[in-house]
């Protein structure tokens, strides 16, 4: 598939077209597909976050992963490095994965919005809507079996509701061809250590579901 064809497909997908049929001349890997996509939109200015960001944080990890973790938005360190979950919250996420016999190399990690909201505030609705096509495109390429939303904002956005985190936890929701669950954002656990016990229950639920799907 040529780069020109890829660009056309990306633009069509972002316009809302769900199915596209093309004649492939050579295979292309998921990783290369995402790399070319990110290069195409490296100067994205679809919302006001473009004015204050340092780097777009597209995501990272295993593009063939069965599990994708989706946070809310990049923090200061992610914004500086262009890599998701590299600060203290990222270190805790790594420990959480280790606790259920996974590593960062086993999963893919991204955020609802790809640019840091100033002051680490929650992303606003117009920013979320500007970025959602990118997340949807990533999911269409990776095609995970399980999506784990980290935090209320990510859960509300993906499930299109305004439920509390408590109401969304401890269950799986059908989500396209995947299953979606919601748990605490690692940064929330750093500020509220008492939430680590219920978060552990969520992780055990994820581990059980993943074992059944393998």
Secondary structure as UniProt FT lines:
FT   HELIX           3..14
FT   TURN            15..16
FT   HELIX           30..40
FT   TURN            41..43
FT   HELIX           48..51
FT   STRAND          60..61
FT   TURN            63..64
FT   STRAND          67..71
FT   HELIX           76..81
FT   HELIX           88..99
FT   TURN            100..101
FT   HELIX           104..106
FT   STRAND          108..111
FT   HELIX           118..120
FT   HELIX           125..142
FT   STRAND          146..150
FT   HELIX           152..159
FT   HELIX           165..168
FT   STRAND          173..175
FT   TURN            176..177
FT   STRAND          178..183
FT   HELIX           186..191
FT   HELIX           193..195
FT   HELIX           196..213
//
